[in-house]
Amino acid sequence: MFISNFLLAIVGYTTARFVLPILTFGKIHVQPASSDEQGFNWFGLKRVPGHGLMCHTNVAGCLGLIPWIAFIAAMLLKSRAG
């Protein structure tokens, strides 16, 4: 439980905080960790005036883990290939 919370909260959130605005050309930003914003839709997004969309912290943590999982899978496949 501690490891999964660490991965989502630290690794995934931090990755998403840096990568998501770059991939979306600044249209989606990640909710600050200290924020207690409400009103996110089912996809974990909320429209923010002047900033486009804001992604909920939990959703950002999951999205931020995707590149790491892909990287680990690629390394495992590469090591098996020889």
C-alpha positions in Angstrom: 0.0 0.0 0.0 2.8 2.4 0.9 4.6 1.7 -2.4 1.5 2.2 -4.5 0.7 5.5 -2.7 4.3 6.6 -3.2 4.3 5.8 -6.9 1.0 7.6 -7.5 1.7 10.6 -5.2 5.3 11.3 -5.9 6.5 9.8 -9.1 3.2 9.9 -11.2 2.1 13.3 -9.9 5.5 14.9 -10.5 5.9 13.4 -13.9 2.4 14.6 -14.9 3.0 18.0 -13.5 5.9 18.5 -15.9 4.8 16.5 -18.9 1.1 17.1 -19.2 1.4 20.9 -20.0 4.1 20.2 -22.5 2.1 17.4 -24.3 -1.1 19.5 -24.4 0.7 22.8 -25.4 -0.3 24.4 -22.1 -4.0 23.6 -22.3 -4.1 21.2 -19.4 -2.4 21.9 -16.0 -2.3 19.7 -13.0 -4.0 20.7 -9.8 -1.5 21.8 -7.1 -1.0 19.2 -4.4 -2.0 21.7 -1.6 -5.3 22.6 -3.4 -8.7 21.3 -2.4 -10.5 22.3 -5.5 -13.9 20.6 -6.2 -16.1 20.2 -9.2 -14.0 17.9 -11.4 -15.9 16.0 -14.1 -15.9 12.2 -14.6 -12.6 12.4 -16.5 -10.9 14.3 -13.6 -10.9 17.6 -15.5 -12.2 21.0 -14.6 -12.4 24.1 -16.7 -10.4 27.0 -15.2 -10.9 30.6 -16.5 -7.8 31.8 -18.3 -5.9 28.5 -17.9 -7.8 26.0 -20.0 -8.3 22.8 -18.0 -7.1 21.5 -14.7 -6.4 17.8 -14.1 -7.2 16.3 -10.7 -4.3 15.2 -8.6 -5.3 11.5 -8.5 -5.8 11.4 -12.3 -2.5 13.1 -12.9 -0.8 10.5 -10.7 -2.2 7.7 -12.8 -1.4 9.5 -16.1 2.1 10.3 -14.9 2.9 6.6 -14.4 2.1 5.7 -18.0 5.5 6.8 -19.4 7.3 5.0 -16.6 5.4 1.7 -17.2 6.1 2.0 -20.9 9.8 2.6 -20.2 10.1 -0.4 -17.9 8.2 -2.6 -20.3 10.5 -1.6 -23.1 13.6 -2.3 -21.0 12.2 -5.7 -20.1 11.4 -6.6 -23.7 14.9 -5.4 -24.8 16.6 -7.5 -22.2 14.6 -10.6 -23.2 15.4 -10.0 -26.9 19.1 -10.4 -26.2 
